[in-house]
């Protein structure tokens, strides 16, 4: 009997280890970001989480997860390092957080069919990263028409100015006249041809998570009204909106993203003006997680599925308040986990 109990105990331990070893290995980039840390902590009991960041001083290097510093996404060395880590850590899924990483990772995954990336298709990414081409396409397909000025003589002030290629709110400014526009070009060393100059639209701003699987099946549209924004959204609330749902459904139908994305828009006098589409998860995906479901898990759950069933219900009026948190450590060592 004792021998039987001993064998049974050994088998139980083996099963536990096997279960742990069978957990998916998920690599999250921009590991020092608030959303990355949120998901890493949420997933740590269910998946093996690995973090990377372009900064060795990132808080990600001091958290209780395997960490590595990587080059920026636009560096020729980026994919080389990512490939090394994917092989070393046996990664099953990668969740990119920076725009510069999206196209290289998409190309990489096309050659590594076993590796899932929580991003849309290459063509969709390429379109969205070029803000001028995106605005033209949205107008052409009658999805949204935010007036974009071509020449200096066309500009009506105040106007929003931003680079054709850019991330987040970086180098996005409101200019009130020609003098301020000239100051903008000198400050950032830009030509007018490098810029997207658009009509400034009043109204409510929304950031919208559009969850789509790899077969272009729509899982959900989650609209979030922006209450406070400083660089990134600081305060927001889930606010259901039929018109926003319809325009996002139209994007999925006509542009075939084949993966999740984020729409930034203004709602003014019942008209929708899309000013940006981020072909990746946004930092407000943490609010989607609380109000509907986790975008990463939903993408993995419905990967290769033609029928989207048993979805949760979207909870309305759930608020997100984002704040900074202090983290202290003694004997900081930059090379401790590199």
Phi, psi and omega in degrees: 000317179299320180296320179296315180297321179296315179296319180297318179297317178298319180295321179298316179295321178296320180295320178297315179295320180295319179297318179296318181291336180275356178295144179292143176261117185247126179258124181245123178273175185050047189298343180272356180285155184297321180292320179298317180293320178302311182290323178300314179292324180292323187269350193298338179272347184249330181230164171268115186257136179232134183245143171227155179205154180281352180244129176288340179272002178299147177300336180302330181290345183249002179274171186273052178221149173303135185223148172213143172281139178230158175294164175298155185299335179268007177275143177298340182272353185301306184293328178300315180290319179298317179300317179299316182288322179298320178289317182295316184265359180054056186287136176261330186213140179237136181241096181285147181241349184243141182303321183296339183274343193294308181294315177301318180291323177299315178298318181299315183291337176295336179264345181242082189295339179285341187265125177265139176236131183276072180211164176283189181288161181303313183297321180292317177301312182300318179296313185291328181289336175265097189296327180291315179294324179297313180300320179297317181292319180297323177291316181301320182271003180058040175270315180201148179225087174268113184308122179243125185275135182270308182248165181300326183290338183278339190296130174247124185266152358288152182225155176265130180240135178204159178291152175300318176247120181191165184240135176059222181264011182295127178062026175260122184223153169265123177246140187258348181196179182297325181296317179293325177294318178297320177298322178298312182297324179287320181300316184257002179063042183250152169262160178302325180292344179273356193244157166250121180242119189233158175297137177280119183258128172284180176111184183275137178264139177233145169243125192237122173276124177244110186263117185227142179271181185290346177261015179067028175270124182287127178264313180193156170241124184237097181278136179232119178282128181278125179259319179219131181225124174224092187079292173245168179292124180262322179223134181206164180219140174294125180219104181299141182207116184296319182295319178295318177303316183295318181292325178289323176297324179293321176300314181298316183293318189267335184249355174046066182293327180056038179168170185285151178206174182232131180252132174248127187212166172244141177246114184222121180051048177065012176249144183254130178237106178280126178248353178193148168232121177265116183278056181193177174288145178263169178295337179278007174297342175293326177287322174303320180300318181285326187264339183222297183176167184279125186295325180291311181294322179295321178297316180291320181297319185257016177299129180066013180267136178266341178245127180257106186236164173057048179275148175289166176268140179287127178271128182272158174060035171267127185261146170246128172238116183257136181218166178273147178237141179273139181226128183240144179210144177264153177054050180302133181231111182300331186261009187297329183228019183278000000 
